[in-house]
Amino acid sequence: MNLEKILAISGKPGLYALKVQTRSGFVAESLLDGKKITVGLKSNVSLLSEISMYTESEEKPLAEVMRNIAIKEDNGPALSHKEDNAKLTAYFKEILPDYDQDRVYPSDIKKVLNWYNMLQAKGMVSKEVPVKEESAKEEVASTEK
């Protein structure tokens, strides 16, 4: 699953795909309704590929967390982000057993599940490990021998 050009824009609902960079910002297309918007450089924008979730030992990239959801759901939709907090935390515990419960709030879990379901509806989720990640893991394994 490639999250390189998927954006979350503060103050705007949903996710956006980065289309074109301009001098004063960029053009993004909504994954919800397909409308294009211009986003200035002063807007608070997060690339999904740069987001990580806290665990007890390290930070896990969001792509890895979403891949875990895709594996659990066989690339199907995840639990709704509108469920109560107890259900959400129990579900997330299955996805990421060692997540840091002190630093990952129910609102974070809701956001991840909402994003996953949006990407899943667009056919953008996959339980496959990207080729470059796979080859990097193989290189590490071969150098450890």
N, C-alpha and C positions, 0 to 999 in steps of 0.2 A: 504494500500500500504506500503510495507516494503522497506525502503531505507537504512537499516542498513549496507548492504554489497555492496552498489553501490558507486563508486568512480569517482571523476573528478580529472584527473591528469594534472597538469600544463604543457603546451607544447605539449600535446597529444590530438588529436581530439576525440570527443565523450565521452562516459561513459564506465566504466569498472566494472565488478563484481569481488569482492575479492574472490580468490579461496583458496590459501594456504599462510600461513605466514612462512617465512624462517628466518634464522639468520641474513641475510644481507638485508632483506626487505620483499617482498612478490610477489606472482604470481597473476596477474589479467588477466581476459579475456575480450576482447573488446565486447561490445554489438553491435557494427557496423558489424564486420566481423568474430567474434568468435576466433580471434587469441589471443594466450596467450603471455603475456610479463612479464618480471621480472622488478620490480621497486625497486630501492635502497632506503635506508632510507633517503638519501639527497634530494629526489624528493619532490616537493610540491604537496601534495595530500589532497583532501577534501572529507570527507564522506558526502553524500547528507543528511543523517539524522542529521548532525550537522549544516546545513545551515539554516538561518532564513532570512525573508524579513522584512524590517523596515515598521512599520505602524505609524500612528499618536500617538497611545497609547502604543504599545508594539511591540515586535518582534514576527512574526508568523512563525512557523516551515515550511520549504519547503514542507514537506509531506502534511500539511494542505492546502497550496496554490495549490498544485497539485491535491488534492482531490476536491477543489473548481472548478478547470478546468474540472476535470472528471465529476463532477455533471453538470456543464454548457453544456458540450459536450456529455453527456450521454455515457461516457467512449470512445468516439470517438476522432479523432485527433483535436488538437487545431489549431488556426490561425498560419500560417507559420511565423517563426522567420525572414523571409526575407522581410516581409511587411515594409512599411515606418513607421517611428517613431510615427506619429500621430495615425495611425491605431492601432499600438501596445499599446500605452498608453491608448487609449480609451478602447481597449479590456481588458487590465489589470485592468482598473478602474472597469469594470464589475465583474472581478474575486475577486479583493481585493479593495473594494471601499475606504478604509481609508489608502491605502499605502502612505508612505511618499515620495512625488514627488521630494523633495530636495535631498533625499539620495538614492532613487532607480532610477537608470539611465536606458535609453532605452537599453543599452548594457546588463544590468542585466535582463531586461524583455525578450530580445532575447534569452539569455542563458536559462532562465527558460522554455520558450516555446519550445526551441530546445530540452532540456532535457526531457520535458514532452512527446513530439512527439516521441523521441527515445524509451522511456519506454513504451509508448502506443503501438508502433509497435511491441514490444516484449510481449505484453499482461501483463505488469507489473503495470498498473494503475488500481485504483479501487475507486469508490465513496463511498465505505463502510468504516465506522469508525472501525479501528482495535479493537479487543475485549478488550485488556488491557487498551486502552484509554477510551473505553466506560465504563468499570467497574470502572475505576478511577474517571470518571465524576459522576457516580452514587454514589460512596462513598462520594464525596464532597457534592453532593446534599443532601444526607441523613444526613450528619453531620451538614449541615446548618439549618436543620429544628428544 
